[in-house]
Amino acid sequence: MSADLSSASITSHRIPASFETVYQRLYECQAPDMRRLYENAKRDQWNASRDIDWDTPLDLDNGVFADELIDGYGTDALSHLDAKTFALLNVEFSSWRISQLLHGEEGAMLACSQLVDMVPGNDAKFFQSTQVVDEARHTEVLSRYLLEKCGGRVYPMSSNLKKLFDFILGTDKWFIKTVGLQLLAETFAVALFRLLGETAKDPLLRQICKRILSDESRHMGFSILSLPDEIRSLSPSDQREVEDFMGEAIALVLRGQFPKEAYEKIGMDAAEIDKVKRVRVEVARGAESTYFRSVFRREMHSTVVGNMKKVGLLNERTSAILRDIGIDPTLS
């Protein structure tokens, strides 16, 4: 299968951006914890060409993700599919989700390249330069997996993900970029990579996810180290702006991530897809949750709350925002 899915849509767009570059010429170590994070990043570099066993075969007839992760699995919404069609849905669904992770890693690479310019201290600049390399490697490894192992199934960027990264890349405030990227988007990615690393049918994908996870903890560590002092020093208007953005960003990450195109690819019509979407919502609201929701959402939600608390963003107003989104602010 060729990469027709991506060539049929816009594969690039321009985002107006204007921000101040801090040309820092104070070279002594000013933030030992941040410098240690930079040292760890240098120590833990890996090579996507050399350190991944690309010769590992992938049997697409067996699927990629665990079947339980597919929206509608085990319900009447998909009961009419024969085994061959369901296996194809598994591949398309998996490729759609990995495509969104891929687009997110590309966006993270661009955002981190901006942060090298914008963050005030050289210890932070040094670390951000390593994250640019990390995100480039993640983009490389995920795109190679889709192109070489999944038959070129690269799906377009979802509208919610595009909206989130358009804002992250367009804002002129480094702390908002950091909240959007390291505190929120990375949290979503870590939870999903961890789940896939533990449950994916494909051993190569499990290997890739575990490699990526070895980098992601450092990335979230940057926000934990860099944000608390900045958050404490914000003006009331900047504080409100970052809180409002945080709520909008979480909603964008958690909502609108339904892979309609994957269901269309296997021939399901609009009525059938709407049934899957209804079942998905009912499961999310009901007492009985799928494996995906019970594990992924619990980890995602608790990590978001815990990180917000660590950087000083968990307060009465943001707790109300979280409750409106469906996240319990007492989870940490």
Secondary structure, DSSP 8 states (H G I E B T S, - for coil): --SHHHHTS------------------S-S-HHHHHHHHHHHHT---TTTSS-TTS---GGG-SS-GGGSTTTTSTTTTT--HHHHHHHHHHHHHHHHHHHHHHHHHHHHHHHHHHHHSSSHHHHHHHHHHHHHHHHHHHHHHHIIIIISTT------HHHHHHHHHHHH-S-HHHHHIIIIIIIHHHHHHHHHHHHHH-S-HHHHHHHHHHHHHHHHHHHHHHHHHHHHHHT--HHHHHHHHHHHHHHHHHHHSS---HHHHHHTT--HHHHHHHHHHHHHHHHSS---HIIIIIIHHHHHHHHHHHHHHT--SHHHHHHHHHHT--TT--
